[in-house]
Amino acid sequence: MELTSKQRAQLRGLANSIDTILHIGKDGIGDNLVKQANDALEARELIKGKVLENCMLTSREAAEALAQVTRSEVVQVIGTKFVLYRPTHRKDKKDKIILVADKKKR
């Protein structure tokens, strides 16, 4: 799934109001962090993370590595913070994020 620029802009707007729930420290991206990210993505679809100063990874590297293992998309990386998105697989979730339609000119 590749996000379009309009979808990315929509998700960036939604991410402004959410709190940072992931913190990547000196241990980097371990099994516990991946499980926490997967659980949060399944529950919320859109999560914000922060790379702490003692981490050996840059925020871009951490976001891309975490996105790869959680099968999510990097929405944005600004400074030490990043935003990830993955649509939920639960059909009973009431407040799913509906992305804007992709309209291509022909």
Buried (B, 14 or more C-beta within 10 A) or exposed (E): EEBBEEBBEBBBEBBEEEEEEBEBBEEBBEEEBBEBBBEBBBEBBBBBBBBEEEBEBEBEBBBBBBBEEBEBBBBBBEEBBBBBBBBBEEEEBEEEBEBEEEEEEE
